[in-house]
Amino acid sequence: MDVRVSDETPICSAKGCRAEAVWVLAWNNPKLHTPERRKTWLACDEHREHLSNFLGLRGFLKDVVTLEEWERNPGAGG
């Protein structure tokens, strides 16, 4: 897959991936963050499940929404 992205195109947070992001994974580490705090990772379709599982196994994952939805409603899922 050869996906060209610009400096302004959100890209997937998976290591080494340069694909355009489609998903926002909202998370927090309860040992470090207040309950309402949301950190975000971006994911392409290919890496959404892997990144979600990584955060979920640690109890960090709070929500997964499309990037489009997140941009319409920043903080959605929190």
All heavy atoms as a GROMACS GRO file, in nm:
protein
  625
    1MET      N    1   0.086  -0.117   0.000
    1MET     CA    2   0.000   0.000   0.000
    1MET      C    3   0.090   0.123   0.000
    1MET      O    4   0.173   0.140   0.088
    1MET     CB    5  -0.089  -0.004   0.124
    1MET     CG    6  -0.170   0.121   0.143
    1MET     SD    7  -0.297   0.111   0.268
    1MET     CE    8  -0.203   0.092   0.417
    2ASP      N    9   0.074   0.209  -0.096
    2ASP     CA   10   0.153   0.330  -0.106
    2ASP      C   11   0.062   0.449  -0.083
    2ASP      O   12  -0.004   0.496  -0.174
    2ASP     CB   13   0.220   0.337  -0.244
    2ASP     CG   14   0.312   0.456  -0.252
    2ASP    OD1   15   0.428   0.444  -0.210
    2ASP    OD2   16   0.268   0.561  -0.301
    3VAL      N   17   0.055   0.495   0.041
    3VAL     CA   18  -0.032   0.608   0.075
    3VAL      C   19   0.054   0.731   0.092
    3VAL      O   20   0.146   0.732   0.173
    3VAL     CB   21  -0.111   0.579   0.205
    3VAL    CG1   22  -0.196   0.697   0.242
    3VAL    CG2   23  -0.194   0.454   0.191
    4ARG      N   24   0.027   0.831   0.015
    4ARG     CA   25   0.101   0.957   0.026
    4ARG      C   26   0.027   1.048   0.124
    4ARG      O   27  -0.093   1.066   0.114
    4ARG     CB   28   0.108   1.025  -0.110
    4ARG     CG   29   0.164   0.936  -0.217
    4ARG     CD   30   0.309   0.969  -0.241
    4ARG     NE   31   0.357   0.898  -0.358
    4ARG     CZ   32   0.450   0.804  -0.352
    4ARG    NH1   33   0.503   0.770  -0.239
    4ARG    NH2   34   0.491   0.744  -0.461
    5VAL      N   35   0.101   1.104   0.218
    5VAL     CA   36   0.040   1.195   0.315
    5VAL      C   37   0.118   1.325   0.316
    5VAL      O   38   0.238   1.327   0.292
    5VAL     CB   39   0.035   1.135   0.457
    5VAL    CG1   40  -0.056   1.016   0.462
    5VAL    CG2   41   0.173   1.097   0.507
    6SER      N   42   0.048   1.432   0.347
    6SER     CA   43   0.115   1.562   0.358
    6SER      C   44   0.146   1.586   0.505
    6SER      O   45   0.106   1.510   0.592
    6SER     CB   46   0.023   1.672   0.305
    6SER     OG   47  -0.083   1.695   0.396
    7ASP      N   48   0.216   1.695   0.532
    7ASP     CA   49   0.248   1.730   0.670
    7ASP      C   50   0.123   1.759   0.752
    7ASP      O   51   0.127   1.754   0.874
    7ASP     CB   52   0.341   1.852   0.674
    7ASP     CG   53   0.481   1.820   0.623
    7ASP    OD1   54   0.518   1.701   0.625
    7ASP    OD2   55   0.550   1.914   0.582
    8GLU      N   56   0.014   1.792   0.685
    8GLU     CA   57  -0.110   1.825   0.755
    8GLU      C   58  -0.207   1.707   0.765
    8GLU      O   59  -0.309   1.718   0.830
    8GLU     CB   60  -0.177   1.943   0.686
    8GLU     CG   61  -0.092   2.069   0.693
    8GLU     CD   62  -0.154   2.187   0.621
    8GLU    OE1   63  -0.274   2.180   0.587
    8GLU    OE2   64  -0.083   2.285   0.598
    9THR      N   65  -0.176   1.596   0.702
    9THR     CA   66  -0.263   1.479   0.706
    9THR      C   67  -0.235   1.399   0.832
    9THR      O   68  -0.121   1.359   0.854
    9THR     CB   69  -0.239   1.390   0.581
    9THR    OG1   70  -0.264   1.466   0.465
    9THR    CG2   71  -0.329   1.268   0.584
   10PRO      N   72  -0.335   1.375   0.915
   10PRO     CA   73  -0.312   1.292   1.034
   10PRO      C   74  -0.274   1.150   0.992
   10PRO      O   75  -0.339   1.092   0.904
   10PRO     CB   76  -0.447   1.293   1.106
   10PRO     CG   77  -0.529   1.399   1.041
   10PRO     CD   78  -0.472   1.421   0.905
   11ILE      N   79  -0.169   1.096   1.053
   11ILE     CA   80  -0.126   0.962   1.018
   11ILE      C   81  -0.141   0.867   1.137
   11ILE      O   82  -0.147   0.909   1.253
   11ILE     CB   83   0.018   0.959   0.966
   11ILE    CG1   84   0.115   1.009   1.072
   11ILE    CG2   85   0.032   1.036   0.837
   11ILE    CD1   86   0.260   0.979   1.042
   12CYS      N   87  -0.144   0.742   1.108
   12CYS     CA   88  -0.159   0.635   1.208
   12CYS      C   89  -0.046   0.640   1.310
   12CYS      O   90   0.070   0.667   1.276
   12CYS     CB   91  -0.161   0.501   1.135
   12CYS     SG   92  -0.182   0.358   1.242
   13SER      N   93  -0.078   0.610   1.435
   13SER     CA   94   0.020   0.610   1.544
   13SER      C   95   0.098   0.480   1.554
   13SER      O   96   0.194   0.472   1.631
   13SER     CB   97  -0.050   0.634   1.678
   13SER     OG   98  -0.112   0.761   1.681
   14ALA      N   99   0.060   0.377   1.477
   14ALA     CA  100   0.132   0.250   1.482
   14ALA      C  101   0.276   0.271   1.434
   14ALA      O  102   0.300   0.344   1.338
   14ALA     CB  103   0.063   0.146   1.396
   15LYS      N  104   0.368   0.207   1.502
   15LYS     CA  105   0.510   0.223   1.471
   15LYS      C  106   0.537   0.190   1.324
   15LYS      O  107   0.501   0.083   1.275
   15LYS     CB  108   0.593   0.132   1.560
   15LYS     CG  109   0.741   0.151   1.544
   15LYS     CD  110   0.819   0.067   1.641
   15LYS     CE  111   0.968   0.093   1.625
   15LYS     NZ  112   1.045   0.018   1.724
   16GLY      N  113   0.598   0.285   1.255
   16GLY     CA  114   0.637   0.265   1.117
   16GLY      C  115   0.527   0.284   1.014
   16GLY      O  116   0.553   0.283   0.895
   17CYS      N  117   0.404   0.302   1.058
   17CYS     CA  118   0.293   0.319   0.965
   17CYS      C  119   0.285   0.464   0.920
   17CYS      O  120   0.297   0.555   1.001
   17CYS     CB  121   0.161   0.276   1.030
   17CYS     SG  122   0.021   0.280   0.915
   18ARG      N  123   0.264   0.483   0.791
   18ARG     CA  124   0.250   0.619   0.736
   18ARG      C  125   0.114   0.637   0.670
   18ARG      O  126   0.092   0.732   0.596
   18ARG     CB  127   0.360   0.645   0.633
   18ARG     CG  128   0.502   0.635   0.687
   18ARG     CD  129   0.540   0.743   0.785
   18ARG     NE  130   0.530   0.873   0.722
   18ARG     CZ  131   0.515   0.988   0.787
   18ARG    NH1  132   0.510   0.987   0.918
   18ARG    NH2  133   0.504   1.102   0.724
   19ALA      N  134   0.021   0.545   0.698
   19ALA     CA  135  -0.112   0.552   0.638
   19ALA      C  136  -0.194   0.663   0.702
   19ALA      O  137  -0.172   0.700   0.819
   19ALA     CB  138  -0.185   0.419   0.653
   20GLU      N  139  -0.288   0.714   0.628
   20GLU     CA  140  -0.377   0.818   0.678
   20GLU      C  141  -0.464   0.762   0.791
   20GLU      O  142  -0.517   0.653   0.782
   20GLU     CB  143  -0.466   0.869   0.564
   20GLU     CG  144  -0.550   0.987   0.604
   20GLU     CD  145  -0.623   1.048   0.485
   20GLU    OE1  146  -0.592   1.015   0.370
   20GLU    OE2  147  -0.714   1.130   0.511
   21ALA      N  148  -0.476   0.839   0.897
   21ALA     CA  149  -0.558   0.798   1.012
   21ALA      C  150  -0.706   0.811   0.979
   21ALA      O  151  -0.748   0.906   0.912
   21ALA     CB  152  -0.525   0.883   1.134
   22VAL      N  153  -0.783   0.715   1.029
   22VAL     CA  154  -0.928   0.713   1.011
   22VAL      C  155  -0.997   0.711   1.147
   22VAL      O  156  -1.109   0.755   1.162
   22VAL     CB  157  -0.970   0.588   0.930
   22VAL    CG1  158  -1.120   0.581   0.911
   22VAL    CG2  159  -0.899   0.584   0.795
   23TRP      N  160  -0.927   0.662   1.248
   23TRP     CA  161  -0.984   0.640   1.382
   23TRP      C  162  -0.908   0.717   1.488
   23TRP      O  163  -0.788   0.737   1.478
   23TRP     CB  164  -0.978   0.491   1.417
   23TRP     CG  165  -1.053   0.408   1.320
   23TRP    CD1  166  -1.003   0.340   1.211
   23TRP    CD2  167  -1.194   0.384   1.320
   23TRP    NE1  168  -1.105   0.278   1.145
   23TRP    CE2  169  -1.222   0.302   1.209
   23TRP    CE3  170  -1.298   0.425   1.403
   23TRP    CZ2  171  -1.352   0.260   1.180
   23TRP    CZ3  172  -1.426   0.383   1.374
   23TRP    CH2  173  -1.452   0.301   1.263
   24VAL      N  174  -0.980   0.754   1.594
   24VAL     CA  175  -0.920   0.813   1.714
   24VAL      C  176  -0.946   0.717   1.829
   24VAL      O  177  -1.060   0.678   1.854
   24VAL     CB  178  -0.981   0.951   1.747
   24VAL    CG1  179  -0.927   1.003   1.879
   24VAL    CG2  180  -0.953   1.050   1.635
   25LEU      N  181  -0.840   0.678   1.897
   25LEU     CA  182  -0.851   0.593   2.015
   25LEU      C  183  -0.827   0.683   2.136
   25LEU      O  184  -0.717   0.734   2.155
   25LEU     CB  185  -0.747   0.481   2.011
   25LEU     CG  186  -0.771   0.369   1.909
   25LEU    CD1  187  -0.761   0.416   1.767
   25LEU    CD2  188  -0.676   0.255   1.934
   26ALA      N  189  -0.931   0.707   2.212
   26ALA     CA  190  -0.922   0.793   2.330
   26ALA      C  191  -0.889   0.704   2.450
   26ALA      O  192  -0.952   0.601   2.470
   26ALA     CB  193  -1.054   0.866   2.352
   27TRP      N  194  -0.791   0.746   2.528
   27TRP     CA  195  -0.746   0.664   2.639
   27TRP      C  196  -0.692   0.750   2.752
   27TRP      O  197  -0.669   0.869   2.736
   27TRP     CB  198  -0.638   0.566   2.591
   27TRP     CG  199  -0.512   0.630   2.542
   27TRP    CD1  200  -0.490   0.681   2.417
   27TRP    CD2  201  -0.391   0.650   2.615
   27TRP    NE1  202  -0.362   0.732   2.409
   27TRP    CE2  203  -0.299   0.714   2.528
   27TRP    CE3  204  -0.352   0.622   2.746
   27TRP    CZ2  205  -0.171   0.749   2.569
   27TRP    CZ3  206  -0.223   0.657   2.785
   27TRP    CH2  207  -0.134   0.719   2.697
   28ASN      N  208  -0.674   0.687   2.866
   28ASN     CA  209  -0.599   0.749   2.974
   28ASN      C  210  -0.542   0.641   3.065
   28ASN      O  211  -0.592   0.530   3.071
   28ASN     CB  212  -0.680   0.854   3.051
   28ASN     CG  213  -0.772   0.799   3.157
   28ASN    OD1  214  -0.777   0.679   3.181
   28ASN    ND2  215  -0.847   0.885   3.221
   29ASN      N  216  -0.435   0.675   3.130
   29ASN     CA  217  -0.372   0.587   3.228
   29ASN      C  218  -0.418   0.636   3.365
   29ASN      O  219  -0.379   0.744   3.409
   29ASN     CB  220  -0.220   0.596   3.216
   29ASN     CG  221  -0.148   0.508   3.316
   29ASN    OD1  222  -0.203   0.468   3.418
   29ASN    ND2  223  -0.023   0.477   3.287
   30PRO      N  224  -0.504   0.558   3.432
   30PRO     CA  225  -0.560   0.605   3.560
   30PRO      C  226  -0.456   0.630   3.669
   30PRO      O  227  -0.484   0.703   3.764
   30PRO     CB  228  -0.657   0.494   3.600
   30PRO     CG  229  -0.618   0.376   3.519
   30PRO     CD  230  -0.550   0.426   3.395
   31LYS      N  231  -0.337   0.575   3.653
   31LYS     CA  232  -0.230   0.602   3.751
   31LYS      C  233  -0.167   0.739   3.730
   31LYS      O  234  -0.104   0.792   3.820
   31LYS     CB  235  -0.123   0.494   3.744
   31LYS     CG  236  -0.171   0.359   3.792
   31LYS     CD  237  -0.060   0.258   3.788
   31LYS     CE  238  -0.109   0.123   3.837
   31LYS     NZ  239  -0.005   0.021   3.832
   32LEU      N  240  -0.184   0.794   3.609
   32LEU     CA  241  -0.121   0.921   3.576
   32LEU      C  242  -0.219   1.035   3.549
   32LEU      O  243  -0.184   1.151   3.567
   32LEU     CB  244  -0.032   0.906   3.452
   32LEU     CG  245   0.079   0.803   3.460
   32LEU    CD1  246   0.150   0.792   3.326
   32LEU    CD2  247   0.178   0.838   3.570
   33HIS      N  248  -0.339   1.002   3.501
   33HIS     CA  249  -0.432   1.104   3.454
   33HIS      C  250  -0.560   1.105   3.536
   33HIS      O  251  -0.605   1.003   3.585
   33HIS     CB  252  -0.469   1.077   3.307
   33HIS     CG  253  -0.350   1.062   3.218
   33HIS    ND1  254  -0.326   0.948   3.146
   33HIS    CD2  255  -0.248   1.147   3.190
   33HIS    CE1  256  -0.214   0.962   3.076
   33HIS    NE2  257  -0.164   1.082   3.102
   34THR      N  258  -0.621   1.222   3.544
   34THR     CA  259  -0.752   1.233   3.608
   34THR      C  260  -0.853   1.159   3.521
   34THR      O  261  -0.831   1.142   3.400
   34THR     CB  262  -0.793   1.380   3.623
   34THR    OG1  263  -0.798   1.440   3.494
   34THR    CG2  264  -0.697   1.456   3.714
   35PRO      N  265  -0.965   1.113   3.578
   35PRO     CA  266  -1.061   1.033   3.501
   35PRO      C  267  -1.114   1.098   3.374
   35PRO      O  268  -1.142   1.030   3.276
   35PRO     CB  269  -1.175   1.009   3.601
   35PRO     CG  270  -1.110   1.021   3.734
   35PRO     CD  271  -1.002   1.125   3.718
   36GLU      N  272  -1.127   1.230   3.374
   36GLU     CA  273  -1.182   1.298   3.256
   36GLU      C  274  -1.078   1.324   3.147
   36GLU      O  275  -1.113   1.355   3.033
   36GLU     CB  276  -1.251   1.428   3.294
   36GLU     CG  277  -1.161   1.535   3.352
   36GLU     CD  278  -1.128   1.518   3.500
   36GLU    OE1  279  -1.187   1.431   3.568
   36GLU    OE2  280  -1.039   1.591   3.548
   37ARG      N  281  -0.951   1.311   3.178
   37ARG     CA  282  -0.843   1.337   3.082
   37ARG      C  283  -0.844   1.233   2.970
   37ARG      O  284  -0.862   1.114   2.996
   37ARG     CB  285  -0.708   1.332   3.154
   37ARG     CG  286  -0.585   1.341   3.065
   37ARG     CD  287  -0.552   1.485   3.031
   37ARG     NE  288  -0.446   1.494   2.933
   37ARG     CZ  289  -0.317   1.503   2.960
   37ARG    NH1  290  -0.275   1.503   3.084
   37ARG    NH2  291  -0.229   1.513   2.862
   38ARG      N  292  -0.828   1.278   2.847
   38ARG     CA  293  -0.822   1.187   2.733
   38ARG      C  294  -0.698   1.216   2.650
   38ARG      O  295  -0.679   1.326   2.600
   38ARG     CB  296  -0.946   1.198   2.643
   38ARG     CG  297  -1.072   1.147   2.707
   38ARG     CD  298  -1.064   0.998   2.734
   38ARG     NE  299  -1.185   0.948   2.798
   38ARG     CZ  300  -1.202   0.932   2.928
   38ARG    NH1  301  -1.107   0.966   3.013
   38ARG    NH2  302  -1.314   0.883   2.976
   39LYS      N  303  -0.614   1.117   2.637
   39LYS     CA  304  -0.502   1.118   2.544
   39LYS      C  305  -0.554   1.052   2.417
   39LYS      O  306  -0.655   0.982   2.421
   39LYS     CB  307  -0.385   1.038   2.601
   39LYS     CG  308  -0.338   1.082   2.738
   39LYS     CD  309  -0.245   1.198   2.735
   39LYS     CE  310  -0.110   1.150   2.686
   39LYS     NZ  311  -0.016   1.258   2.664
   40THR      N  312  -0.487   1.072   2.305
   40THR     CA  313  -0.535   1.010   2.182
   40THR      C  314  -0.423   0.948   2.102
   40THR      O  315  -0.310   0.997   2.101
   40THR     CB  316  -0.608   1.112   2.091
   40THR    OG1  317  -0.520   1.220   2.063
   40THR    CG2  318  -0.734   1.164   2.156
   41TRP      N  319  -0.457   0.837   2.039
   41TRP     CA  320  -0.375   0.776   1.936
   41TRP      C  321  -0.461   0.776   1.812
   41TRP      O  322  -0.585   0.764   1.820
   41TRP     CB  323  -0.340   0.632   1.970
   41TRP     CG  324  -0.226   0.616   2.066
   41TRP    CD1  325  -0.150   0.713   2.123
   41TRP    CD2  326  -0.178   0.492   2.118
   41TRP    NE1  327  -0.057   0.659   2.206
   41TRP    CE2  328  -0.073   0.522   2.205
   41TRP    CE3  329  -0.213   0.359   2.100
   41TRP    CZ2  330  -0.001   0.424   2.273
   41TRP    CZ3  331  -0.143   0.262   2.167
   41TRP    CH2  332  -0.038   0.294   2.253
   42LEU      N  333  -0.398   0.787   1.696
   42LEU     CA  334  -0.468   0.780   1.569
   42LEU      C  335  -0.440   0.644   1.506
   42LEU      O  336  -0.332   0.589   1.525
   42LEU     CB  337  -0.421   0.891   1.476
   42LEU     CG  338  -0.439   1.033   1.530
   42LEU    CD1  339  -0.383   1.135   1.430
   42LEU    CD2  340  -0.585   1.062   1.558
   43ALA      N  341  -0.537   0.592   1.432
   43ALA     CA  342  -0.519   0.461   1.369
   43ALA      C  343  -0.577   0.458   1.229
   43ALA      O  344  -0.680   0.519   1.202
   43ALA     CB  345  -0.584   0.353   1.455
   44CYS      N  346  -0.511   0.383   1.143
   44CYS     CA  347  -0.566   0.353   1.012
   44CYS      C  348  -0.656   0.230   1.031
   44CYS      O  349  -0.659   0.170   1.139
   44CYS     CB  350  -0.453   0.323   0.913
   44CYS     SG  351  -0.352   0.178   0.954
   45ASP      N  352  -0.728   0.192   0.926
   45ASP     CA  353  -0.814   0.073   0.937
   45ASP      C  354  -0.735  -0.052   0.974
   45ASP      O  355  -0.779  -0.133   1.055
   45ASP     CB  356  -0.890   0.049   0.805
   45ASP     CG  357  -1.007   0.143   0.786
   45ASP    OD1  358  -1.067   0.187   0.888
   45ASP    OD2  359  -1.039   0.175   0.671
   46GLU      N  360  -0.616  -0.066   0.916
   46GLU     CA  361  -0.535  -0.186   0.940
   46GLU      C  362  -0.489  -0.200   1.084
   46GLU      O  363  -0.479  -0.310   1.137
   46GLU     CB  364  -0.414  -0.183   0.847
   46GLU     CG  365  -0.325  -0.305   0.859
   46GLU     CD  366  -0.204  -0.301   0.767
   46GLU    OE1  367  -0.200  -0.216   0.676
   46GLU    OE2  368  -0.114  -0.384   0.787
   47HIS      N  369  -0.458  -0.090   1.152
   47HIS     CA  370  -0.402  -0.096   1.287
   47HIS      C  371  -0.501  -0.066   1.400
   47HIS      O  372  -0.463  -0.070   1.516
   47HIS     CB  373  -0.281  -0.002   1.297
   47HIS     CG  374  -0.165  -0.049   1.216
   47HIS    ND1  375  -0.124   0.016   1.102
   47HIS    CD2  376  -0.086  -0.159   1.230
   47HIS    CE1  377  -0.021  -0.050   1.051
   47HIS    NE2  378   0.003  -0.157   1.125
   48ARG      N  379  -0.623  -0.034   1.366
   48ARG     CA  380  -0.722   0.000   1.469
   48ARG      C  381  -0.736  -0.110   1.574
   48ARG      O  382  -0.729  -0.084   1.695
   48ARG     CB  383  -0.857   0.027   1.405
   48ARG     CG  384  -0.965   0.059   1.507
   48ARG     CD  385  -1.098   0.073   1.438
   48ARG     NE  386  -1.194  -0.004   1.514
   48ARG     CZ  387  -1.319  -0.019   1.480
   48ARG    NH1  388  -1.366   0.035   1.371
   48ARG    NH2  389  -1.399  -0.089   1.555
   49GLU      N  390  -0.754  -0.232   1.532
   49GLU     CA  391  -0.774  -0.342   1.626
   49GLU      C  392  -0.651  -0.367   1.712
   49GLU      O  393  -0.661  -0.384   1.834
   49GLU     CB  394  -0.813  -0.470   1.552
   49GLU     CG  395  -0.848  -0.584   1.645
   49GLU     CD  396  -0.897  -0.707   1.572
   49GLU    OE1  397  -0.925  -0.700   1.451
   49GLU    OE2  398  -0.908  -0.812   1.637
   50HIS      N  399  -0.534  -0.367   1.649
   50HIS     CA  400  -0.410  -0.391   1.723
   50HIS      C  401  -0.388  -0.285   1.832
   50HIS      O  402  -0.359  -0.318   1.947
   50HIS     CB  403  -0.290  -0.394   1.627
   50HIS     CG  404  -0.158  -0.396   1.696
   50HIS    ND1  405  -0.109  -0.508   1.759
   50HIS    CD2  406  -0.065  -0.299   1.715
   50HIS    CE1  407   0.008  -0.479   1.814
   50HIS    NE2  408   0.037  -0.353   1.789
   51LEU      N  409  -0.401  -0.158   1.794
   51LEU     CA  410  -0.381  -0.051   1.892
   51LEU      C  411  -0.488  -0.052   2.000
   51LEU      O  412  -0.459  -0.029   2.118
   51LEU     CB  413  -0.375   0.085   1.822
   51LEU     CG  414  -0.255   0.107   1.728
   51LEU    CD1  415  -0.270   0.238   1.651
   51LEU    CD2  416  -0.125   0.104   1.804
   52SER      N  417  -0.612  -0.082   1.961
   52SER     CA  418  -0.721  -0.092   2.059
   52SER      C  419  -0.694  -0.204   2.159
   52SER      O  420  -0.715  -0.187   2.280
   52SER     CB  421  -0.854  -0.117   1.989
   52SER     OG  422  -0.893  -0.008   1.911
   53ASN      N  423  -0.648  -0.319   2.110
   53ASN     CA  424  -0.616  -0.431   2.198
   53ASN      C  425  -0.503  -0.396   2.294
   53ASN      O  426  -0.509  -0.429   2.413
   53ASN     CB  427  -0.580  -0.556   2.118
   53ASN     CG  428  -0.699  -0.618   2.051
   53ASN    OD1  429  -0.814  -0.596   2.090
   53ASN    ND2  430  -0.674  -0.697   1.948
   54PHE      N  431  -0.401  -0.328   2.244
   54PHE     CA  432  -0.287  -0.288   2.327
   54PHE      C  433  -0.335  -0.202   2.445
   54PHE      O  434  -0.300  -0.226   2.560
   54PHE     CB  435  -0.185  -0.211   2.243
   54PHE     CG  436  -0.065  -0.166   2.320
   54PHE    CD1  437   0.046  -0.247   2.331
   54PHE    CD2  438  -0.062  -0.040   2.381
   54PHE    CE1  439   0.159  -0.205   2.402
   54PHE    CE2  440   0.049   0.002   2.453
   54PHE     CZ  441   0.160  -0.080   2.463
   55LEU      N  442  -0.416  -0.101   2.414
   55LEU     CA  443  -0.467  -0.013   2.520
   55LEU      C  444  -0.569  -0.083   2.608
   55LEU      O  445  -0.570  -0.064   2.730
   55LEU     CB  446  -0.529   0.113   2.457
   55LEU     CG  447  -0.430   0.207   2.388
   55LEU    CD1  448  -0.505   0.312   2.307
   55LEU    CD2  449  -0.338   0.274   2.488
   56GLY      N  450  -0.654  -0.165   2.547
   56GLY     CA  451  -0.758  -0.234   2.621
   56GLY      C  452  -0.704  -0.333   2.724
   56GLY      O  453  -0.754  -0.342   2.836
   57LEU      N  454  -0.600  -0.406   2.687
   57LEU     CA  455  -0.541  -0.503   2.779
   57LEU      C  456  -0.484  -0.436   2.904
   57LEU      O  457  -0.475  -0.497   3.009
   57LEU     CB  458  -0.430  -0.582   2.709
   57LEU     CG  459  -0.477  -0.686   2.609
   57LEU    CD1  460  -0.359  -0.741   2.529
   57LEU    CD2  461  -0.551  -0.798   2.679
   58ARG      N  462  -0.450  -0.311   2.892
   58ARG     CA  463  -0.395  -0.236   3.006
   58ARG      C  464  -0.501  -0.158   3.082
   58ARG      O  465  -0.473  -0.091   3.180
   58ARG     CB  466  -0.285  -0.141   2.954
   58ARG     CG  467  -0.162  -0.217   2.911
   58ARG     CD  468  -0.079  -0.143   2.810
   58ARG     NE  469   0.039  -0.221   2.773
   58ARG     CZ  470   0.039  -0.324   2.688
   58ARG    NH1  471  -0.073  -0.361   2.629
   58ARG    NH2  472   0.149  -0.390   2.661
   59GLY      N  473  -0.625  -0.165   3.032
   59GLY     CA  474  -0.734  -0.092   3.097
   59GLY      C  475  -0.733   0.057   3.067
   59GLY      O  476  -0.794   0.135   3.139
   60PHE      N  477  -0.664   0.097   2.959
   60PHE     CA  478  -0.651   0.238   2.927
   60PHE      C  479  -0.756   0.287   2.826
   60PHE      O  480  -0.788   0.405   2.824
   60PHE     CB  481  -0.514   0.268   2.867
   60PHE     CG  482  -0.396   0.246   2.960
   60PHE    CD1  483  -0.267   0.256   2.911
   60PHE    CD2  484  -0.412   0.216   3.095
   60PHE    CE1  485  -0.157   0.238   2.993
   60PHE    CE2  486  -0.304   0.197   3.177
   60PHE     CZ  487  -0.176   0.208   3.126
   61LEU      N  488  -0.805   0.200   2.739
   61LEU     CA  489  -0.893   0.242   2.629
   61LEU      C  490  -1.028   0.288   2.682
   61LEU      O  491  -1.094   0.218   2.758
   61LEU     CB  492  -0.912   0.127   2.530
   61LEU     CG  493  -0.989   0.162   2.403
   61LEU    CD1  494  -0.915   0.266   2.320
   61LEU    CD2  495  -1.012   0.036   2.320
   62LYS      N  496  -1.069   0.407   2.639
   62LYS     CA  497  -1.197   0.463   2.682
   62LYS      C  498  -1.298   0.467   2.568
   62LYS      O  499  -1.416   0.449   2.591
   62LYS     CB  500  -1.179   0.606   2.738
   62LYS     CG  501  -1.085   0.612   2.856
   62LYS     CD  502  -1.131   0.521   2.967
   62LYS     CE  503  -1.034   0.524   3.084
   62LYS     NZ  504  -1.061   0.421   3.182
   63ASP      N  505  -1.252   0.492   2.445
   63ASP     CA  506  -1.345   0.499   2.332
   63ASP      C  507  -1.269   0.495   2.201
   63ASP      O  508  -1.151   0.531   2.196
   63ASP     CB  509  -1.427   0.628   2.339
   63ASP     CG  510  -1.558   0.619   2.263
   63ASP    OD1  511  -1.594   0.509   2.216
   63ASP    OD2  512  -1.625   0.722   2.251
   64VAL      N  513  -1.338   0.451   2.097
   64VAL     CA  514  -1.285   0.452   1.961
   64VAL      C  515  -1.392   0.517   1.873
   64VAL      O  516  -1.506   0.471   1.870
   64VAL     CB  517  -1.255   0.309   1.910
   64VAL    CG1  518  -1.204   0.313   1.766
   64VAL    CG2  519  -1.156   0.240   2.002
   65VAL      N  520  -1.355   0.625   1.808
   65VAL     CA  521  -1.449   0.696   1.719
   65VAL      C  522  -1.376   0.731   1.590
   65VAL      O  523  -1.253   0.734   1.586
   65VAL     CB  524  -1.506   0.824   1.784
   65VAL    CG1  525  -1.587   0.792   1.908
   65VAL    CG2  526  -1.396   0.923   1.818
   66THR      N  527  -1.453   0.760   1.487
   66THR     CA  528  -1.389   0.801   1.363
   66THR      C  529  -1.324   0.938   1.383
   66THR      O  530  -1.367   1.018   1.466
   66THR     CB  531  -1.490   0.811   1.247
   66THR    OG1  532  -1.584   0.914   1.276
   66THR    CG2  533  -1.559   0.677   1.222
   67LEU      N  534  -1.220   0.963   1.305
   67LEU     CA  535  -1.153   1.093   1.310
   67LEU      C  536  -1.251   1.203   1.274
   67LEU      O  537  -1.252   1.310   1.337
   67LEU     CB  538  -1.034   1.093   1.214
   67LEU     CG  539  -0.951   1.220   1.207
   67LEU    CD1  540  -0.894   1.259   1.343
   67LEU    CD2  541  -0.839   1.204   1.105
   68GLU      N  542  -1.337   1.176   1.178
   68GLU     CA  543  -1.439   1.274   1.138
   68GLU      C  544  -1.530   1.310   1.256
   68GLU      O  545  -1.556   1.426   1.282
   68GLU     CB  546  -1.522   1.216   1.023
   68GLU     CG  547  -1.628   1.309   0.971
   68GLU     CD  548  -1.706   1.244   0.856
   68GLU    OE1  549  -1.644   1.189   0.765
   68GLU    OE2  550  -1.830   1.249   0.863
   69GLU      N  551  -1.575   1.209   1.331
   69GLU     CA  552  -1.660   1.235   1.448
   69GLU      C  553  -1.585   1.312   1.555
   69GLU      O  554  -1.638   1.405   1.616
   69GLU     CB  555  -1.712   1.103   1.505
   69GLU     CG  556  -1.804   1.120   1.623
   69GLU     CD  557  -1.854   0.988   1.680
   69GLU    OE1  558  -1.840   0.884   1.613
   69GLU    OE2  559  -1.906   0.990   1.793
   70TRP      N  560  -1.460   1.275   1.580
   70TRP     CA  561  -1.378   1.342   1.681
   70TRP      C  562  -1.359   1.490   1.648
   70TRP      O  563  -1.366   1.576   1.734
   70TRP     CB  564  -1.243   1.273   1.691
   70TRP     CG  565  -1.157   1.326   1.801
   70TRP    CD1  566  -1.063   1.424   1.793
   70TRP    CD2  567  -1.156   1.283   1.938
   70TRP    NE1  568  -1.004   1.445   1.915
   70TRP    CE2  569  -1.059   1.360   2.005
   70TRP    CE3  570  -1.227   1.187   2.008
   70TRP    CZ2  571  -1.031   1.343   2.141
   70TRP    CZ3  572  -1.199   1.170   2.143
   70TRP    CH2  573  -1.104   1.248   2.208
   71GLU      N  574  -1.336   1.518   1.519
   71GLU     CA  575  -1.316   1.658   1.478
   71GLU      C  576  -1.444   1.739   1.489
   71GLU      O  577  -1.438   1.858   1.516
   71GLU     CB  578  -1.260   1.663   1.336
   71GLU     CG  579  -1.116   1.616   1.330
   71GLU     CD  580  -1.060   1.604   1.191
   71GLU    OE1  581  -1.139   1.594   1.094
   71GLU    OE2  582  -0.936   1.603   1.178
   72ARG      N  583  -1.559   1.675   1.469
   72ARG     CA  584  -1.688   1.744   1.486
   72ARG      C  585  -1.715   1.772   1.632
   72ARG      O  586  -1.780   1.871   1.666
   72ARG     CB  587  -1.803   1.659   1.430
   72ARG     CG  588  -1.824   1.670   1.282
   72ARG     CD  589  -1.959   1.613   1.241
   72ARG     NE  590  -1.995   1.488   1.306
   72ARG     CZ  591  -1.982   1.367   1.250
   72ARG    NH1  592  -1.935   1.355   1.129
   72ARG    NH2  593  -2.017   1.259   1.316
   73ASN      N  594  -1.672   1.682   1.721
   73ASN     CA  595  -1.702   1.691   1.862
   73ASN      C  596  -1.576   1.656   1.941
   73ASN      O  597  -1.565   1.546   1.992
   73ASN     CB  598  -1.816   1.593   1.897
   73ASN     CG  599  -1.856   1.602   2.042
   73ASN    OD1  600  -1.827   1.696   2.110
   73ASN    ND2  601  -1.922   1.497   2.090
   74PRO      N  602  -1.479   1.748   1.949
   74PRO     CA  603  -1.355   1.718   2.020
   74PRO      C  604  -1.382   1.666   2.161
   74PRO      O  605  -1.465   1.718   2.233
   74PRO     CB  606  -1.283   1.853   2.026
   74PRO     CG  607  -1.339   1.930   1.911
   74PRO     CD  608  -1.483   1.885   1.899
   75GLY      N  609  -1.313   1.558   2.194
   75GLY     CA  610  -1.334   1.497   2.324
   75GLY      C  611  -1.447   1.397   2.324
   75GLY      O  612  -1.483   1.344   2.427
   76ALA      N  613  -1.506   1.368   2.209
   76ALA     CA  614  -1.615   1.271   2.201
   76ALA      C  615  -1.568   1.140   2.262
   76ALA      O  616  -1.455   1.099   2.246
   76ALA     CB  617  -1.654   1.249   2.055
   77GLY      N  618  -1.655   1.077   2.332
   77GLY     CA  619  -1.621   0.950   2.392
   77GLY      C  620  -1.569   0.964   2.533
   77GLY      O  621  -1.535   0.866   2.596
   78GLY      N  622  -1.563   1.082   2.584
   78GLY     CA  623  -1.514   1.101   2.720
   78GLY      C  624  -1.624   1.146   2.803
   78GLY      O  625  -1.656   1.142   2.910
   0.00000   0.00000   0.00000
